[in-house]
Amino acid sequence: MNNLLEVRGLGKSYISGTNTLEVLSGIDLDLVTGTTTALVGASGAGKSTLLHLLGALDRPTAGTVHFRGDNIFKKNERALAAFRNRSIGFVFQFHHLLPEFTALENVMMPALIARVPRSRAIDMAQTLLSDVGLGQRTTHRPGELSGGEQQRVAIARALVLEPELLLADEPTGNLDMKTSDDIHAILTELQTKKKLTLVIVTHNERLAQAMGTTIHLVDGRLDKTT
C-alpha cells in the first residue's frame, strides 16, 4: 500500500503548573493515499487535536508523523509553514473567510502567499469556485453569501494549491441537514475527482458511514477502526 501518512506513538500533553493534561497518547495510524477517513468520538476525546497534529498546525510532545516518508516535525517553523501551505488543505467548522475580500480573492489567498503569479491564481480560484457551484458568485463577499456558500468558498480555498491531504474539522457542524448533505456531496465529488486523501472529524453519523474508514477515539487513544 502507498501510505501518505505514517503516525507512530503520537502524543500531545499540556503542562499547567504542576499538572499535566494528556490529550493524546500512543496514536499509531497509517493513511493510504486516496482514501477517506472519519475521526469520531465524544467531545474532548482528542479528535481536533489529532487533526491539528496530522496537519502540522501544532507539534506533538511525543511520536512522529511521516508524510511520504518525510518526518515533518524535523522541519523548522518556516519549512513547516511552507509544507502546510503546499501539501495540506484545511476546512473548519467556522469558515474563517476574510470579510473584506470577495469569494475569488479569498480562494486566491493561499496561492498568492505561495507566490503563484496573480493571473494563474485567478484562473485556479475561478476553476475551483465553479467546481463547488459558485462560478457566478466570485465577486460576492462572505456577508453576501449563505452559510453553505461560505463553506463552499472555504473548501475551494483549501484546495487551490492542489494539496494531497484535505483535513476537515466538523465542516457541516453549523449547517442544516440539506446544506450539510450538499457539502458532503461536494467533498465526496472533489475527493474522487482530485484523488485526495480526506480525513474528517465529525459527529454526523451519515457522513462518517460514507467514509472508507472510521477511527474511534476515546480519551485520547485509538479505541477501534472500522
N, C-alpha and C positions, 0 to 999 in steps of 0.2 A: 504494500500500500504506500501511496505517496502522502506522507504526513506534512501538512503545512505547519502545524504547531505541535511541539512535544513539551509537555509540562511535567516536571518531576519534583516532588517534595515541596510544592509551593505552599508558603505560609505567609501570613500577614498578622502582625500584632501591633498594638499601640501601648505606649507607656505613659501613665499619668501618675506622677509622684512615685509612690512605691508599688502601684498597682499595674499589672499588665493585662490588657484585654486582647485575647486571642480571637481574631475574626475568622481566619482560615488556617488550616493545618493539614499538612501531608497530602496535598492535592496532586494526584498523578492523572494525566489526561493526554490523549492523542486526538488531534483533529485532522481528519483526512481531507485533502484538497477537494473542494467542490461539494462538500456535504453540508447538511443543515442540522443544527443542534439547538435544543431548547434547554435553558437552565431554569429549574423550578425549585420551589421551596418556600417555607414560611418567611414572613418579614423578619429580617435580622439573621437569616441563615448564611449570608455572605455572598449572595448572588452578584450584586452590583460590584462588590469588592473584587470578586474573581474576574468579572468582565473588565474592570479597570486595569487589573494586572495583565490580563491577556492582551489588552490594547496599549500597554506601556504608558498609561496615564498616571500610574503610581508604581513605585518599586516595592518588591517583596522584602520581607525580613528573613525569608528562608526559601531555598529552592531555586529552580531555573525555569526559564521559558526559552525554548529554541524555536526560531522562525526560519523554516527551510535550513535547519542545521546551525543557524547563527544564534549564539547566546546573546539575546538582545540587551540584557541588563549589564553586559560588559561595556556597552556604549556609554560615552559621556552624554551630558544633557543635550548638547547641540545635535549630536548624531542621533540621539534617541528621538528628538523632535522631528528631525528630517525623515527618519524611518516611519514614524506615525503618520506624517503628512502624506507620504507616498504610498504606504503599504496597507493602511488601515482606515476604514471608514466608520464613523460613529453616528448613530441615531439615538437620541434620548427621548424620554417621556415628554420633556419640555423642549420645544424645537430649537430654542436659542438662536433664532434668526435676528439679524441686526435690523431694527425697525426703520432706520433712516434709509436703508437701501432697498432696491427693487428685488423681486424674486431672482431675476437674472444676475444681478450684482451679488446677491447672497450666495448663489451657486458657484459663481466665478471665484469667490474669495480664496478657497484653498489653492486653486491653480495660480492665482496672482501671487500668493505667498511663496509658491514653488517656482516663481519667476517664469511661468509659461507666458509667451507673448500674448498680449491682450486680445488680439484678433482670434488667436487659437482658443483662448479661454472662453471667449464669447461663443464660438462655434460649439465647444464642448458643453457649455452650460445650456445653450438652446436645445441641443440634441437631447440632453437628459430631461429637461423640463417637458419636452414633447413625449419622452418615454413614460413620464409619470402623469401624463394627461393635462399638462399645464402649458402647452405650447402657445395658447392665446392669452396667458396671464403673466407674461415675462416682465411687463412694466409695472405690475402691481406691487405695492409694498405689503409687508406682513399684515398690517392693520386692515388692509382691504381684502384679505383672504380669510376663508373659513379655517377652523381648526384642522380639518382634514387636509385642506390645501396647503396650509403651513407645514404640516408634517410631510407632505409630498415634496415640498421645496427642500426640507431638511434631508430627505432621502437622496434627492438629486445632488445636493451639496456633498453628501457623504461619498458619492460615487464618482464625482467629477474627475478625480485623478486615477480612476480605474484601479482601486485597491483590490488586493486578493482576498482580504478578510473584511467582512462587514459585521460590526458588533452593534446590536440594538438593545437598549435597556428600556423595557416596558414601552415600546413605541406606540401602543394603542391605549395606554393607561388612562388618557384623558378624553377618549373619543367614544361616541355612541356605537352601538353594535353594528349598524350598517356601515358607518365610516370605518370602523375597525376592520370589517370584512374587506372593504376596498383597499385599505392599507396592506392587509395580509396578502391580497391578490397581487398587488404591485410588488411587494417584497419577493414573493414566490416567483413571479414572472421574471424579475430582474436577476434573481439568483440563478435561475436556469439560463437565461439569455447570456449573462456575463460569466457564468461558471464560477460564481462566488462561493467562498466558504462563509457560511452565515451562522452566527450564534446570537440567539435571542433570549434575554431574560424576560419571563412573562408569568403572569398569574392566569392568563387566558388558556383554559384547557383545550379549546378547539385549535388555537394556534400551536400549542405545544404538540398536540397529536398530529399536526400537519408536518412537523419536522421529522427528519430521518431518525434522529436520536434524541432521547430525553435524559438529561442528567439531573438527579435529585440531590440537593444539598440539605444537610441537617446539621445545625450548629457548627458550621464552618468546615464540615467534612463531606466527602462524597459518600452518599448513602447507597445509591444504586444507579445503574444506567439501563435504560430500556430502548 
